[in-house]
Structure formats: C-alpha cells, structure tokens
Amino acid sequence: MKNILVIFLCLISVRGFSQQKDDPKVGLVLSGGGAKGLAHIGALKIIEEAGVRIDYIGGSSMGAIIGGLYASGYTANDLDSIFHETNFNILIQDDLPRSAKTFYEKEDTEKYAISLPFDNFRLGLPSGLSKGQNIYNLMSRLTMHVSEIDDFNELPIPFFCTAADIETGEEVILDSGSLAKAVSASGAIPSIFSPVKIDGRLLTDGGVANNYPIEELKRRGAEIIIGVDVQDTLIDKDNLRSVLDILTQIGNFRTISEMKDKIPQTDIYINPDISKFSVISFSEGEAIIDSGRVAAKEKYQQLEQLAARQKDFKRELKKQGQDSIYVTNLEINGNNTYPQSYILGKLKLDPEKKLTFNDLNVGVNNLSATGNFDKISYNLIPGKDGEEYTLNMDIEESENKSYLRLALHYDDLYESGVLLNLTRKSLLLTNDVASVDVVVGDHFRYYFDYYIDKGYYWSIGLKSRFNNFNKDISFDFANQNGDLQNIGVENIGIDYKDITNQFYVETLFQQVFSFGMGAEHKYLDITSEAFQDENGESGNTVFEDNNYYSAFGYLKFDSYDNKYFPSQGVYFDGDFHVYLFSSNNDFAEFSIAKGKVGYAATPFEKFTTRISAETGFKIGNDNINTLDFFLGGYGNYPINNFISFYGYDFISLSGDSYIKALLDLDYELFRKHHLIASVNIANVENKLYSSGNWLSMPDYTGYALGYGLETFLGPLEVKYSYSPEIKESHWFFSLGFWF
C-alpha cells in the first residue's frame, strides 16, 4: 500500500512538473471604465516588460478600445504616445473642426446653445450627447493598417469585444467586420454616445451586458487569464452627490456582483487603484496610466514566472503605413435621400490624385458637419496591386428633419434676448434648409434664412431680417447727421429699425473661401425721441424713412479655429454694395466698399496674438449719411456699417470712410478662461482717402482689458475700455452667443 502511494505521488509530481514546463495559451481581459481604462496602458507596459506573450484579448468599452489597438500591433508605448497626442475633450464631443464646415454651417452652429429634434411638432431628445463620429474617425485612422482584415482572429493577436443589443439587452460578441466600428460600438457609453448600428442591431456599451468577458476568453482556448479590472466599487451615501453618481452606482450593482465569481477565475488579477478618478477624468490620464503600471508591478513575479513557461516568440508589430493612397472606386451604402453627387461633393474625392488619410478624415468631417447623417463609417479595401483602394462607406441618414433650438444673450446695446429657432431640412428639396430665428426680450428681432446647399457648385440663398435697438447719443453728434435745432439738451434717444432682404448665390473653394453676389432691399427707419421743434410743437425727428435697393458681391476667407477666441488662422471679409434705387427723393447712385483682414497665432503655449485691420469708404452721393460708418462700443454681431471700437461708446464716431487696426493679446489662464488686453486705433472722417489723411497719425485710440469665459451658452465677456483723447472709460458686458 505504501509503495502504491509513493508511485501515485511521483506521478502527480511528474505531471505538475510537465504542466509547469508547457506553453500555456494566455488570455488578457480588459474591463470597461471610461477614462479609468487608460490604466490598461500602464498595465500593458509591465506585462510587456515581463516578457509575457498574449494569445487572446477580450475587452469591453475602454478595454475594447485599448485591447483592439494592442491586438492590431501597437505596443504599450505606442498607446501611451497616442494618449498624449489626443484631445479627449474634442474626441468625446461632436465638436468638429470649423474647417469642416461651410460658411452657412459655421453661422448656423455658432449661435445656438441647445438643439433638440422637433419632428411632427413633437419635442425629442438626442440618443446621446455625442454621435461618436470623432471617436470613429480616430479609430479608423489608427486601424487603417488592418482594414482589410475581416476576421479578428487573423489580427496579430486574436481579439473580440462585447457590446449590448439596446433592443433586447443581450450580450453581443464582436469578432469580425470593421475593427474601428466594433470598438466604437463597445465604447458607446449610454447617454454620452449614440448607439452604433451593426448588422441591423443597435449596439451600445459592452459594459451594460458583460464588462469583464472572461468566459468567452476561456471558451476560445485561453488557459491562463490575466485580468485588468478598472470597474467602480460601490461608494458610501455621503459621496453620492449627483445624478451621475447615483446612476453609476446603480449600474455597478450587477457588475460588482458578477465579479465575485469572475475574480477567482482570473489567474493574475490586476486591480489598479482608480478610486480618485471618474469615467471622464481624461485630464488626469497620466496619473491613471501610472496607477495601472503600479498595480501590475505588484504582480511582476507572477508575470515573469508565466513568461518563463512560454516559448520564445516574436510579436508582429504595426507596420508603418502609407501616407497616401489612390482611391479609385467608391461604394456608398445607406444613402436613400441624398444623391451620390452631393456626398462626393462634400468628400472632395479625386480618383486621379493620391489621397492622404488626413484628406479622407477632412472629407468625412465635411460630410458629418452637414448634420444630415447620424453615423458615417468607412473601410478601405485594397486592390490586387495593393496601391489602388476602394472606399466602402456605410452612411446612416438622420431621421430628424426638424429642430427646435434655443439661445440666450445679453449685451449693452441689444440688452437681454431669448432666441427661439425652428429649422427644417429638406423642406422643398433634399439638400435645402429653412431656418427662422425669433428674438424676444428688450428688442424684438427676427431672422429668416433659406439655403439650397449645392456644395462646390453655386448654392442659392434667401435671407430676411428685422433688427432694432434704442440708444442715447450726444445731441452734437446727432446734429452732424441731421438738421436739428439746438434746444439745450446733451443727449437724445435714437430709435433704429432695419429690415433687410437678400437673394444671393455663392460658391465655395476649399471650404474656407466663399464668393457670392446678389440683390438686396433695405428699409431704414431712424427717429429720435419726442421733443419740441423750433415752432414749439412736439414730435419725432425723422433721420431716415426710406427703402434702398442694391446689388452686392463679397469674398470671404475664414480659417480661424474659433469664432470668438481664435488661436490660429486667417480671416478676410470683403464686401461691395452698389446702391441703385431709393424712395428718397434726393437719392443719387453711390457705392460702399469695406474689407477686414485678421491673423491669429499662438507663439507660446497659452499665449495668443490677434492682429486685424479694416477699412471702408463711400463712392459717389454725399447726401445720405445714415449708411456711413459708425464706430464705438463692442459687439460681435454688427449690422450695416456699425464698427466696434474700444474707448468710445456705441455710435460715437462717424464718417463716410474709416481705417482701423486692432491688436489683442490673449492669455488662457485656465482652459477656456481668457485674459485679453487690447489696443485699437482709427481715423474716421469724410473723404478720408481723397484727403490723404488715412496716412496720418491716428486721431482716435482706445485700450481695453477684458476677461472671457467659454460656456455652453456662448462666451461670457467683461471689458473695461479707456480712450486718452476724451479721457473717458466704458464697461462692456456680454453673455451668450451673438445673434
């Protein structure tokens, strides 16, 4: 009996020894956790350092994104570099670069704080705060080198990720198709990102169904499991301070319960300390990555022992891809409403020229910026020669055609206003848009715009606006622009009303140039407050009550990266009006030309300089001065020929011609917080250019010191200005997008 027992123990020892010397298949499971998932990068650095070969990777949410990139051939250091080069604030928003938008789209997206679907007069909510297009664009670019691989088992490391069917709640295993689309679906955090449609199923964050898919790894043959867990733990009631905290806590009930069974199944369990971070703590990414490194370092001996049991291997790493390719064929799926010519016009594809990956992303952004598509995914399929590619695009057209949009604004001229907007796309044609703004508050205004977007062909537009404000101006100034009797008052109130209607055509060049021309009708009604005239009778003094008809042309260039606080780019706006007819009996034909050029650069981190110069002059009839140039005050939405000028109040300087220069020095104290010092100079008078005075030293100067904050309502700005000529100072305050 004793001999039998000895033989049995020897057999066990031999078997155990042989198991220690075998070549086990190692699976790596990476959980979801939003920004906390960046800890996976730190853990991967230690796993690599220990020499462990990974045979399978499974992940969910951020674990799917990190795992998918690692499986495609990136190293941990590569992923670290990608993190440092990525602006996550832009990535998780639908904030496409301004360069992707046409001039109409720029104007349309830079004055509304809230936009909600309003089809059939029923108010809806978006399926997520972001469509996730920026995430997809990034993932598509990073996985372009494996775009021809349809089966994820054929990646350098076999990979799968999880998602949840939002209709049934079922877990969906994604292991084929487009890698970029799969990881985008797995990372579509509910309420933050819109769901992703794959094979007819609407998919959302994999963490909803299975946030630590260890079972699938084992099913695929993984014998040793390394797990990196960045999921939340339950927090006490004193720290449940917001709706997001409560919803996150509820969502964690299931995952924490499931981990009680999954942790014992994990051979090497790495659990970074991410308690100080949230799912959106991307600004603390460096510390999160380090937490993963520290946690994995604690398991370093186990990782080394595992590596010693594996055979020598050479991992297939990402190869340097081509900078540019030929796209000779385009396949578009899902475009039922918008013709292929419209899509091609936005993409700007030329099969005769090489296309850089950056050009491709720009084209996709151009298409996305129209707002006509919920999702745009694409795949490059190489031809037989490996040089010519087919661009296969899947497009999900937006079902929303009507929108209700809101904004708030206050400034010193128009005072308070609430903007209500109704926008309808495809009203008469598939590529048109009609928009009506109504501003209620201290001064009622409206703005109507109908635009037929033909891309780089001639687009057609129709505009109508009503604008009005009241302003006290000096009596002497008013008398220069009218025929008043001096009644011993210093100031009089001006009531200014403007109705302008335009029909125009325009064409675009390279998305930043716009050339247009058209016809305009303008009605001006300008009166003063009631006071006694020279006969002692009360009444209003009428400065203007006439209609004007003109033809106009314009050329615009705008590469600014931000309308209100640009840090780089060039701006040009040139306009020429020929006034042909009027209801004014004293009318004679005249023209007005004006132009503005600006340049922004950031020579040092957080420090931006902006320089601009502008001018305008009248040609012809001198009898009409209500369309002269009026300088003073501060505003980002000027009408007619009102020009901002620090140091002077609104409508303080006037003439039929002017020249002005402005310098802004902008220091970003904190993100979106701006401290701005400004100086402007100008000459303003009649016949400025014919007299040669435009070359003389400036007659008017002004200085300003201001604070600006970028908010979801638009910019909040406070400015103190001073002019040494008149030794007066003025405060200017504004809140919200200008309209």
C-alpha positions, 0 to 999 in steps of 0.5 A: 500500500505504501509503495502504491502511494509513493508511485501515485505521488511521483506521478502527480509530481511528474505531471505538475512538473510537465504542466509547469514546463508547457506553453500555456495559451494566455488570455488578457481581459480588459474591463470597461471604465471610461477614462479609468481604462487608460490604466490598461496602458500602464498595465500593458507596459509591465506585462510587456516588460515581463516578457509575457506573450498574449494569445487572446484579448477580450475587452469591453468599452475602454478595454475594447478600445485599448485591447483592439489597438494592442491586438492590431500591433501597437505596443504599450508605448505606442498607446501611451504616445497616442494618449498624449497626442489626443484631445479627449475633450474634442474626441468625446464631443461632436465638436468638429473642426470649423474647417469642416464646415461651410460658411452657412454651417459655421453661422448656423452652429455658432449661435445656438446653445441647445438643439433638440429634434422637433419632428411632427411638432413633437419635442425629442431628445438626442440618443446621446450627447455625442454621435461618436463620429470623432471617436470613429474617425480616430479609430479608423485612422489608427486601424487603417493598417488592418482594414482589410482584415475581416476576421479578428482572429487573423489580427496579430493577436486574436481579439473580440469585444462585447457590446449590448443589443439596446433592443433586447439587452443581450450580450453581443460578441464582436469578432469580425467586420470593421475593427474601428466600428466594433470598438466604437460600438463597445465604447458607446457609453449610454447617454454620452454616445449614440448607439452604433448600428451593426448588422441591423442591431443597435449596439451600445456599451459592452459594459451594460451586458458583460464588462469583464468577458472572461468566459468567452476568453476561456471558451476560445482556448485561453488557459491562463487569464490575466485580468485588468479590472478598472470597474467602480466599487460601490461608494458610501451615501455621503459621496453620492452627490449627483445624478451621475453618481447615483446612476453609476452606482446603480449600474455597478450593482450587477457588475460588482456582483458578477465579479465575485465569481469572475475574480477567482477565475482570473489567474493574475488579477490586476486591480489598479487603484482608480478610486480618485478618478471618474469615467471622464477624468481624461485630464488626469490620464497620466496619473491613471496610466501610472496607477495601472503600471503600479498595480501590475508591478505588484504582480511582476513575479507572477508575470515573469514566472508565466513568461518563463513557461512560454516559448520564445516568440516574436510579436508582429508589430504595426507596420508603418503605413502609407501616407497616401493612397489612390482611391479609385472606386467608391461604394456608398451604402445607406444613402436613400435621400441624398444623391451620390453627387452631393456626398462626393461633393462634400468628400472632395474625392479625386480618383486621379490624385493620391489621397492622404488619410488626413484628406479622407478624415477632412472629407468625412468631417465635411460630410458629418458637419452637414448634420444630415447623417447620424453615423458615417463609417468607412473601410478601405479595401485594397486592390490586387496591386495593393496601391489602388483602394476602394472606399466602402462607406456605410452612411446612416441618414438622420431621421430628424428633419426638424429642430427646435433650438434655443439661445440666450444673450445679453449685451449693452446695446441689444440688452437681454434676448431669448432666441427661439429657432425652428429649422427644417431640412429638406423642406422643398428639396433634399439638400435645402434648409429653412431656418427662422430665428425669433428674438424676444426680450428688450428688442424684438428681432427676427431672422429668416434664412433659406439655403439650397446647399449645392456644395462646390457648385453655386448654392442659392440663398434667401435671407430676411431680417428685422433688427432694432435697438434704442440708444442715447447719443450726444445731441452734437453728434446727432446734429452732424447727421441731421438738421436739428435745432439746438434746444439745450439738451446733451443727449437724445434717444435714437430709435433704429429699425432695419429690415433687410432682404437678400437673394444671393448665390455663392460658391465655395473653394476649399471650404474656407473661401466663399464668393457670392453676389446678389440683390438686396432691399433695405428699409431704414427707419431712424427717429429720435425721441419726442421733443419740441421743434423750433415752432414749439410743437412736439414730435419725432425727428425723422433721420431716415424713412426710406427703402434702398435697393442694391446689388452686392458681391463679397469674398470671404476667407475664414480659417480661424479655429474659433469664432470668438477666441481664435488661436490660429488662422486667417480671416478676410471679409470683403464686401461691395454694395452698389446702391441703385434705387431709393424712395428718397427723393434726393437719392443719387447712385453711390457705392460702399466698399469695406474689407477686414483682414485678421491673423491669429497665432499662438507663439507660446503655449497659452499665449495668443496674438490677434492682429486685424485691420479694416477699412471702408469708404463711400463712392459717389452721393454725399447726401445720405449719411445714415449708411456711413460708418459708425464706430464705438462700443463692442459687439460681435454681431454688427449690422450695416456699417456699425464698427466696434471700437474700444474707448468710445461708446456705441455710435460715437464716431462717424464718417463716410470712410474709416481705417482701423487696426486692432491688436489683442493679446490673449492669455488662457489662464485656465482652459477656456478662461481668457485674459485679453488686453487690447489696443485699437486705433482709427481715423474716421472722417469724410473723404478720408482717402481723397484727403490723404489723411488715412496716412496720418497719425491716428486721431482716435485710440482706445485700450481695453482689458477684458476677461472671457469665459467659454460656456455652453451658452456662448462666451461670457465677456467683461471689458473695461475700455479707456480712450486718452483723447476724451479721457473717458472709460466704458464697461462692456458686458456680454453673455451668450452667443451673438445673434 
